[in-house]
Amino acid sequence: MVMLSIGGGVIGLRVLSAVMGMFLVLMGVDKLEWLMDSSFLIWQLDQWRELTSGPSRWYLDTVARPGAPLFARLVPLAELIFGTALVAGLRVRLIAAIALAMILNFHFASGIIFTAGYLTNGYGPPVIGSLLALTLSGQNLPWSVQRS
């Protein structure tokens, strides 16, 4: 049974969950074209490959680029589903943890995580910190859909 929970928890984290959810939904909407054509993702991975080296380049060559046709379908769907779940407040800790892993994957693949500029990147610490906060503390938030 699903019910709407209005008591307990931290309202600020609930707002953060909704905001991060909308962020993920909009990121997923921006990638909808990937569902029909993986060349958009492949192009992005090739751009990153030209700018990176070391472990990121190895990852791009051995995991991301060969898996691009599959990832081009999974990523937009995951962003849309995870974003919707965070907006609704459904399984916030679990969804935030999976979304955090997915976003760290992109940051690692692009190589930006290894640069000083990462610390001032709006997709970097603010997104990572928000998802980490929700992963650690996003349980039983007010105005969330809860399973009972």
N, C-alpha and C positions, 0 to 999 in steps of 0.2 A: 504494500500500500504506500502511496506517495502522499505526503502532506506538506503544507507550507509551515515552516518554523519561523516564528517571529520573536522568540525570546533567546537570550543568552548570546555569548560570543562577542566579538569586537566588530562594531559597525565599520570602522576604517578598513579592516581586512575584507569585509563584504564588498565595500565600494571598490577596493583594489581588485578583487576577483572580477567584478563586473567590467571594470575598465580594461583589465588584461584580456578578458574574454572578448570584448569588442575589438581590441587590437588584433587578436588572433583571427577573429572572423574576417576583419578587413584585409589582413594579410592573405587569408585563404581566398577571398573574393578576387584579390589582385592576381592570384595564380590560377584561376579557373581555366585559362587557356592551356595550361599544362596538361589538363585531363585528356585533351584531344591531340596534343602535339608536344612530345617530350623535347623537341629541339629547343624550346625556350629555356628549359633547365640545362640542357647540354651546353648551350651558348654561355649561360652564367657560369657553369663549372669550368668551361674552357677559359673564360676571362679570369677567374680566380687562379687557375693553374698558371697563367702567365705572370701573375703577381706574387706567387708564393713559392716556397721551397720547403725542404725538410719533411717533417711528418705530415704537414698539410698536403704537400704535393703527392706524397706516397698514398695518403688516404684518398685523394681525388683520383689517382690512377688505378688503385686497386679495389676501391669500394664504391665511391660516389659515381664516377663516370660509367663503369660497367653496369651499375644498378640504376642509372638514370631513367630508363623507361618505367621501371617500377616506382621509383621515388617520385617521378613526375605525377603519378596518380595518387600516391599515398599522402604526400605533403599537403596539397590543398585540402583534401578530405579531412586529414587529421586536424589541420588548423581550423577548419569550419566546425568540426565536431567538438574539439577541445574548447574552442572559443565559446560555442553555444553552451556547453556544460558549465564553464566558468561563469558565464552571465547568469545562468539559472541557479548556480550554486550547487551543482550536482557533483559529488565526489571530488571536491575542490583539491584536497591534498594529493590524491592520486593523479588527477588530470594535470595539476600544476607541475608535479614531478616529471611526468611524461613530456609535457610541453617544454619544460626546462631542458631535458635531455635532447629533445629535437632541436631547440634553438642553439644550444651549445654545439651540436653537431654542425650546424650551418656556420657558426662563428669559427669553429676549428677548421672546417673545410676551406673557408675563405682565407684563413690565415690571420684575420684581423685580431683574433684573440691574443696573438703574440706580439702585438704592436702597442706602443705607448698611446697611440690615437684611440685605441679601444676604450680607454678610461674616460674619454670624452664623447664617445659615440652614443647617440640616443638609443640605439638598438642593443647596446652593450650592458653596462652596469644597471641602468634603470629597469630593463626587462629582466635580466638575470636576478637582480635583487628582489624584484616584485614576485617573480615565480618562486624563488627560494623562500621568501616570507610566507607565501601561501602554502608551499609544500610543508613547511615546519609548523604552521599555526592555523591553517585554513580549515579546521574541523568545527562543525556545529555553528556555523556563522548565521547571523540573523537573516531573515528573508531569503532563505535557501530552500530549495527542494530537498527534502530529506527522505530517506528510505526508513520505514518503520516496521 
